Amino acid sequence: MIFSIGLAGAKPCHPWIGKVLSWYKVTLFRDGYRTIANTRICSRMTELYYKVKLNGQSFELNDGMYFFPYDYFLPRRDDKGKFIITDNTIAIHHSTGLW
């Protein structure tokens, strides 16, 4: 399971945000590595840092980190490409999936 940062917010100096920013500071962006799959990086860092398995369910960690299922901020699309809006959908993050 991966998660997407379609919407992110944090208290100042939150440790997870610090880990993500630290990773970007030390990563060399070479010719073949200019575009990075952000969802995979952040998902893997979260699983390693918190020792959790992302399972598509809402949950809160003890340091105030919240995870929400896709349909809150990145709803799936039907076979015609239309977003499948649920009662949970708060916003739609329009993206290519890469930063």
KELUM-962090 format. One record per residue: x, y, z of N, C-alpha, C in turn; residue in one letter. Coordinates in pm, 1 decimal. Atoms other than C-alpha are relative to their C-alpha. Layout:
N
n_east;n_north;n_up;ca_east;ca_north;ca_up;c_east;c_north;c_up;res
X;Y;Z;X;Y;Z;X;Y;Z;A
...
REM end
This chain:
99
n_east;n_north;n_up;ca_east;ca_north;ca_up;c_east;c_north;c_up;res
85.3;-117.3;0.0;0.0;0.0;0.0;89.6;123.1;0.0;M
-72.5;-126.7;0.3;124.8;348.0;-78.1;-95.9;110.9;37.6;I
85.3;-115.5;-24.8;0.2;685.4;22.4;53.0;118.2;-77.4;F
-33.1;-118.5;78.0;-1.9;1013.8;-158.2;-11.2;122.9;87.7;S
9.4;-125.6;-73.7;70.3;1351.7;-13.4;-72.9;100.0;-88.5;I
84.2;-94.6;72.0;-216.8;1524.6;-187.2;-25.0;122.5;84.9;G
18.7;-106.5;-96.7;-254.3;1732.9;124.2;82.8;-37.0;121.4;L
-81.9;27.3;-117.9;-6.8;1758.4;408.6;5.6;124.4;86.3;A
-15.0;-108.6;-95.2;14.3;1969.4;717.3;72.6;-54.7;120.7;G
-75.7;47.9;-115.5;233.1;1950.5;1024.1;24.2;113.4;98.1;A
-43.7;-95.6;-101.2;315.4;2120.3;1348.2;147.7;27.5;-25.2;K
-142.5;-29.3;19.1;654.3;2294.6;1342.8;87.9;-108.1;62.7;P
-101.5;96.3;-45.6;945.8;2051.2;1378.8;-53.8;-141.6;19.3;C
49.7;137.3;-11.2;735.7;1735.1;1340.7;107.7;-94.4;-54.0;H
-111.1;87.2;39.1;985.2;1443.5;1318.1;-15.6;-64.1;-137.5;P
16.0;64.3;130.3;832.3;1277.7;1010.2;29.6;97.6;-113.2;W
-27.6;-101.6;102.0;837.9;1599.1;805.3;150.5;25.2;-6.7;I
-145.2;-16.2;-3.6;1199.3;1643.9;917.6;72.0;-111.1;-74.1;G
-61.0;114.0;70.6;1285.7;1294.6;788.6;-14.9;16.1;-151.2;K
22.9;-17.7;143.4;1129.4;1367.7;449.9;88.4;111.9;-54.5;V
-83.4;-112.0;45.5;1304.5;1704.7;418.6;147.5;-36.9;-0.3;L
-140.0;43.8;-5.1;1636.5;1548.8;523.2;33.8;-87.5;-119.5;S
-24.3;87.4;115.1;1602.0;1285.9;251.2;19.5;83.7;-126.0;W
-11.6;-84.0;118.9;1546.8;1553.6;-14.4;129.3;81.6;0.4;Y
-124.4;-78.0;-7.8;1849.6;1750.9;111.7;121.8;-80.3;-43.3;K
-118.3;81.1;30.1;2090.0;1459.1;62.4;-11.6;-77.8;-130.3;V
19.3;74.3;123.8;1946.4;1314.8;-259.3;57.2;77.8;-117.5;T
-56.7;-60.2;120.2;2145.0;1386.1;-573.0;-94.5;-27.1;-116.3;L
91.2;15.2;112.3;1920.5;1446.6;-871.5;80.6;-0.1;-129.3;F
-77.9;16.2;122.8;2117.4;1310.7;-1168.1;-93.6;-9.5;-120.2;R
78.4;2.0;124.0;2002.9;1292.4;-1531.0;-113.6;-101.8;1.3;D
102.4;103.1;2.5;1814.9;964.1;-1496.5;-86.4;-2.0;124.3;G
67.2;3.3;-129.8;1681.7;1054.2;-1153.9;-64.1;134.1;32.3;Y
56.9;-133.5;-21.7;1519.6;1392.9;-1202.6;-143.7;-5.4;51.5;R
138.6;14.0;-42.9;1163.9;1272.2;-1146.7;-9.0;-119.3;93.1;T
4.6;104.3;-102.3;1100.1;1071.3;-832.7;-144.5;-30.9;33.8;I
135.5;39.8;-39.7;789.1;874.6;-745.1;-18.9;34.2;147.1;A
14.8;-51.5;-135.6;702.0;1077.5;-436.6;-80.6;-92.5;89.9;N
82.9;85.7;-85.0;430.6;841.9;-313.2;77.8;-120.4;49.3;T
-77.3;117.8;-41.5;668.3;546.0;-305.8;105.2;36.2;104.5;R
-102.3;-42.5;-95.7;941.0;736.9;-122.9;-62.5;26.6;135.9;I
63.4;-34.6;-127.6;710.6;879.1;143.7;-64.8;-120.9;65.7;C
59.7;121.6;-56.5;529.1;547.4;186.5;106.5;-86.6;64.9;S
-108.1;84.4;-53.8;853.7;356.7;235.5;60.3;62.9;125.4;R
-56.0;-67.2;-117.2;993.1;617.7;475.2;-93.9;-12.8;119.8;M
98.0;12.0;-108.1;671.6;602.5;678.6;1.0;-140.2;58.1;T
-2.8;138.0;-47.9;677.9;223.3;698.4;126.5;-27.2;81.2;E
-126.2;21.8;-72.0;1044.1;226.0;806.5;5.6;78.2;130.9;L
-10.4;-86.8;-117.3;1022.3;517.8;1050.6;-96.7;-40.6;110.4;Y
102.4;32.5;-99.1;699.0;414.0;1222.0;-19.6;-150.0;20.5;Y
15.9;146.0;-9.0;727.7;37.4;1168.7;-147.0;-39.3;-15.6;K
140.2;31.1;26.9;372.9;27.6;1030.1;-13.9;-49.8;-143.4;V
34.3;41.7;135.3;219.2;-134.3;726.1;-123.3;79.4;-40.5;K
112.5;-80.0;47.0;-4.1;106.2;536.2;-102.0;-93.7;-64.2;L
100.3;96.8;44.8;-331.2;-78.0;474.7;-126.3;63.2;-57.0;N
116.5;-65.7;57.6;-570.8;178.9;331.1;-106.9;39.4;99.9;G
95.0;-35.8;-105.1;-744.7;238.4;664.9;45.2;128.5;69.1;Q
-34.9;-117.8;-79.7;-758.8;557.1;873.7;64.2;-45.1;130.0;S
-56.2;24.5;-132.5;-534.5;556.5;1177.3;85.4;117.9;42.9;F
-80.2;-107.1;-58.8;-344.6;789.8;1409.3;115.6;-63.2;75.5;E
-116.3;45.8;-75.7;4.9;740.9;1546.8;14.9;85.0;125.5;L
-9.6;-67.2;-130.2;109.5;846.5;1896.1;61.7;139.5;-4.9;N
-56.6;-135.1;8.0;288.1;1160.8;1772.6;-89.6;95.4;-78.8;D
94.5;-87.6;67.7;-21.8;1304.6;1606.4;-3.3;-14.0;-150.5;G
2.0;23.9;144.2;40.3;1167.1;1257.4;-128.1;-75.8;-34.4;M
124.7;62.1;43.2;-288.4;1081.7;1082.9;14.1;-51.3;-142.5;Y
5.5;55.7;134.7;-341.2;862.2;778.6;-146.3;-20.9;-36.4;F
136.9;14.4;47.5;-658.4;860.2;570.9;0.7;-82.5;-127.9;F
9.1;76.0;125.1;-774.0;626.7;292.0;-0.5;93.0;-121.6;P
-7.0;-74.6;124.9;-736.6;736.8;-69.6;-121.8;87.1;-25.8;Y
120.1;-71.9;42.6;-1097.6;842.9;-110.9;-19.7;134.6;68.8;D
9.4;-130.9;-65.0;-1049.8;1138.5;126.5;58.4;111.0;-88.1;Y
-71.3;-105.1;73.5;-805.0;1330.2;-95.2;39.9;-38.4;-142.3;F
-41.4;46.5;132.0;-731.1;1118.2;-402.2;-92.8;-113.0;-43.9;L
95.1;105.7;34.1;-1046.2;932.6;-509.1;39.2;-74.0;-128.1;P
-24.9;82.8;118.6;-1019.2;650.9;-759.8;-84.6;52.3;-116.0;R
77.3;-36.5;119.1;-1148.5;691.3;-1114.4;-73.5;-123.4;-52.8;R
72.0;111.1;61.2;-1407.9;481.8;-1291.0;58.9;-28.4;-137.8;D
-54.4;39.0;130.4;-1355.6;321.3;-1633.1;-9.5;110.2;-105.4;D
8.1;-114.3;91.2;-1447.6;652.3;-1802.0;89.0;115.4;44.2;K
-91.2;-102.2;-48.1;-1193.0;848.9;-1600.4;-60.2;99.4;97.6;G
64.6;-91.3;-95.2;-1445.0;1021.0;-1371.2;34.1;-41.6;142.2;K
-28.7;29.0;-140.1;-1362.8;1050.0;-1002.3;-119.3;-67.6;66.8;F
102.7;66.8;-79.0;-1555.2;817.9;-772.6;-3.8;70.2;135.4;I
12.6;-79.3;-122.3;-1666.0;1058.1;-498.7;-76.2;-81.8;104.2;I
66.2;71.6;-108.9;-1754.9;899.8;-163.0;-40.1;100.1;108.0;T
35.0;-86.5;-113.4;-1896.2;1037.9;160.9;124.8;52.0;70.7;D
-125.7;-41.3;-63.0;-1532.9;1062.6;277.9;73.5;108.5;-77.3;N
-78.3;-89.3;85.1;-1407.3;1275.0;-14.0;-9.7;144.5;47.9;T
-10.4;-137.9;-48.1;-1289.6;1614.0;114.1;54.2;90.7;-110.2;I
-64.8;-77.2;105.5;-1074.1;1730.8;-176.8;51.9;-96.9;-105.2;A
-57.7;82.5;105.6;-931.2;1604.1;-503.6;135.6;58.0;-36.0;I
-135.2;-39.8;35.5;-558.2;1619.4;-563.9;23.4;-36.9;-146.0;H
-23.9;24.0;142.3;-504.2;1658.1;-939.2;150.8;-2.9;-22.0;H
-145.4;11.4;17.4;-158.2;1527.9;-1016.8;33.1;-109.0;-99.2;S
-48.8;108.1;84.7;51.7;1303.6;-1233.7;52.2;-114.2;84.2;T
-55.6;102.0;-87.4;168.5;1106.8;-930.7;148.7;18.2;21.9;G
-143.6;-26.1;-14.3;521.5;1248.1;-959.7;22.1;147.5;29.5;L
-38.7;-138.7;-23.5;685.7;1563.4;-833.2;105.1;37.3;-100.3;W
REM end
